Amino acid sequence: MLPASPKPIEARDLYPLETGNAWSYDVDSGESSTTLAVSRVERFDGRIAEVRTAQTLLRYEVLPEGIRVPHGDEWVLRAPFERGATWPGRGGRTARLVSMGLRVETRAGAFEDCVLVSETGGELELEVRTVYCPRVGPVSVESTMRSNLSDRTLTVSAELRGYEISQTSSSSP
């Protein structure tokens, strides 16, 4: 008997957006101390998720082909999930799936089979590198921007400190 072929990765596995799911991050802006940031899914109706981060409410549309900003062609994650795939990202950036099968360690634990997505370009010429891990979500985010005024590179990074994911999230095996 042949072994079962692996189940393809789905966006909702990489970013489980069920009501109540939450993530906390240690954010380093290059200053001497880190800041705690928390994101929480306040509502998910099966299609639209509302994610609260500090005073910001972000809305995402969860579709079979990926997760996007509603009513637009700006995608957070978009199938097919294969190395080198590209799609229109947020803020006019182009997103590209850089790596798959990554192992990542954070304060929240060690995670396997993660993917690295890099978004570049856009109005601010920003590069955003996000690692998403199955059944967890974003475990690290690094934003880099070069200041035209000072020719300095500014980097802000966030690393997962803790998370709470409901058992009904994603299509776990």
C-alpha positions as CSV (number, residue, x, y, z in Angstrom):
1,M,0.0,0.0,0.0
2,L,1.3,3.5,-0.9
3,P,1.7,6.0,1.9
4,A,-0.9,8.7,1.9
5,S,0.2,11.9,0.1
6,P,0.7,14.8,2.5
7,K,-2.3,17.1,2.9
8,P,-1.6,20.4,1.0
9,I,-1.0,23.5,3.2
10,E,-4.0,25.8,3.5
11,A,-3.9,29.5,4.5
12,R,-6.2,28.8,7.5
13,D,-3.7,26.3,8.8
14,L,-0.9,28.9,8.6
15,Y,-3.0,31.7,10.1
16,P,-5.9,30.2,12.1
17,L,-8.4,33.1,12.5
18,E,-11.1,31.6,14.8
19,T,-12.8,33.8,17.4
20,G,-10.7,34.0,20.5
21,N,-7.4,33.0,19.0
22,A,-4.7,35.2,20.4
23,W,-0.9,35.8,20.0
24,S,1.5,37.8,22.2
25,Y,4.8,39.1,20.8
26,D,8.0,40.6,22.1
27,V,8.5,43.6,19.8
28,D,12.0,45.1,19.4
29,S,12.3,48.4,17.7
30,G,16.0,48.7,18.1
31,E,15.7,50.6,21.3
32,S,17.1,49.3,24.6
33,S,13.9,47.4,25.6
34,T,11.2,45.3,24.1
35,T,7.5,45.9,24.1
36,L,4.7,43.4,24.5
37,A,2.1,43.4,21.7
38,V,-1.1,41.3,21.6
39,S,-3.3,40.4,18.7
40,R,-6.7,38.7,19.2
41,V,-9.4,37.5,16.8
42,E,-12.5,39.3,18.2
43,R,-14.9,37.9,15.6
44,F,-14.9,35.4,12.8
45,D,-18.1,34.6,11.0
46,G,-16.7,31.8,8.8
47,R,-15.5,34.3,6.1
48,I,-14.5,37.7,7.7
49,A,-12.2,37.8,10.7
50,E,-11.7,40.9,12.8
51,V,-8.3,41.0,14.5
52,R,-7.6,43.6,17.2
53,T,-4.0,44.7,17.7
54,A,-3.6,47.6,20.2
55,Q,-6.0,50.3,19.0
56,T,-6.2,48.9,15.4
57,L,-8.9,46.6,14.1
58,L,-7.8,44.6,11.0
59,R,-10.3,42.8,8.8
60,Y,-9.3,39.7,6.8
61,E,-11.4,37.6,4.4
62,V,-10.7,33.9,4.6
63,L,-11.3,32.2,1.2
64,P,-10.4,28.7,-0.1
65,E,-7.5,30.2,-2.1
66,G,-6.1,32.3,0.8
67,I,-6.5,35.2,3.2
68,R,-6.9,38.7,1.9
69,V,-7.9,42.2,2.8
70,P,-11.7,42.3,2.0
71,H,-12.8,43.8,-1.3
72,G,-9.3,44.1,-2.7
73,D,-6.5,42.3,-4.3
74,E,-4.2,42.5,-1.3
75,W,-3.4,39.1,0.1
76,V,-1.8,38.0,3.3
77,L,-1.4,34.4,2.2
78,R,-2.4,32.9,-1.2
79,A,-2.3,29.5,-2.7
80,P,-0.5,27.7,-4.2
81,F,1.9,27.4,-1.3
82,E,5.1,26.5,-3.0
83,R,8.5,28.0,-2.9
84,G,8.8,31.0,-5.2
85,A,5.0,31.7,-5.5
86,T,4.1,35.4,-5.6
87,W,1.0,37.4,-5.1
88,P,-0.2,41.0,-4.6
89,G,0.6,41.8,-0.9
90,R,-0.6,44.6,1.4
91,G,0.3,48.2,0.9
92,G,1.2,47.7,-2.8
93,R,4.0,45.3,-1.9
94,T,4.7,42.0,-3.7
95,A,4.6,38.9,-1.5
96,R,6.8,35.9,-2.3
97,L,6.9,32.6,-0.5
98,V,10.7,32.3,0.2
99,S,11.1,29.1,2.1
100,M,9.1,26.1,3.3
101,G,9.7,23.4,5.9
102,L,11.5,25.7,8.3
103,R,12.0,24.9,12.0
104,V,11.7,28.0,14.2
105,E,12.3,28.5,17.9
106,T,10.8,31.3,20.0
107,R,10.0,31.8,23.6
108,A,6.6,30.2,22.8
109,G,8.3,26.9,21.7
110,A,9.8,25.2,18.7
111,F,7.7,24.9,15.5
112,E,8.1,22.7,12.4
113,D,7.0,23.0,8.7
114,C,6.9,26.8,8.8
115,V,6.9,29.0,5.7
116,L,8.6,32.4,5.2
117,V,6.8,35.0,3.2
118,S,8.6,38.2,2.2
119,E,6.7,41.3,1.1
120,T,8.7,44.0,-0.7
121,G,8.1,47.3,-2.4
122,G,5.1,49.5,-2.1
123,E,4.8,53.1,-1.3
124,L,7.1,53.0,1.7
125,E,9.7,50.6,0.1
126,L,9.2,48.4,3.1
127,E,10.3,44.8,3.4
128,V,8.2,42.6,5.7
129,R,9.4,39.0,6.4
130,T,6.8,36.9,8.2
131,V,7.2,33.2,9.3
132,Y,3.9,31.4,9.6
133,C,3.7,28.0,11.3
134,P,0.9,25.4,10.9
135,R,-1.8,25.5,13.6
136,V,0.0,28.5,15.3
137,G,0.0,31.5,12.9
138,P,2.7,34.2,12.6
139,V,5.6,33.4,14.9
140,S,8.0,36.1,13.7
141,V,7.7,39.3,11.8
142,E,10.5,41.6,10.8
143,S,9.9,45.0,9.0
144,T,12.8,46.8,7.5
145,M,12.8,50.3,5.9
146,R,15.5,52.5,4.7
147,S,15.1,56.2,5.6
148,N,15.7,58.5,2.6
149,L,16.4,61.3,5.0
150,S,19.2,59.7,7.1
151,D,20.1,56.8,4.8
152,R,19.6,54.7,8.0
153,T,18.0,51.3,7.9
154,L,15.2,50.9,10.5
155,T,14.2,47.4,11.6
156,V,11.3,46.4,13.9
157,S,11.0,42.7,14.8
158,A,8.4,40.7,16.7
159,E,8.8,37.2,18.0
160,L,6.0,35.0,19.4
161,R,6.0,34.9,23.2
162,G,2.7,33.0,23.7
163,Y,-0.4,32.0,21.9
164,E,-3.9,30.5,22.4
165,I,-5.5,28.7,19.5
166,S,-8.9,27.0,19.8
167,Q,-9.2,23.4,19.0
168,T,-11.7,24.1,16.2
169,S,-9.1,26.2,14.4
170,S,-7.9,25.0,11.0
171,S,-8.2,21.6,9.6
172,S,-5.8,19.9,12.0
173,P,-5.2,16.2,11.4
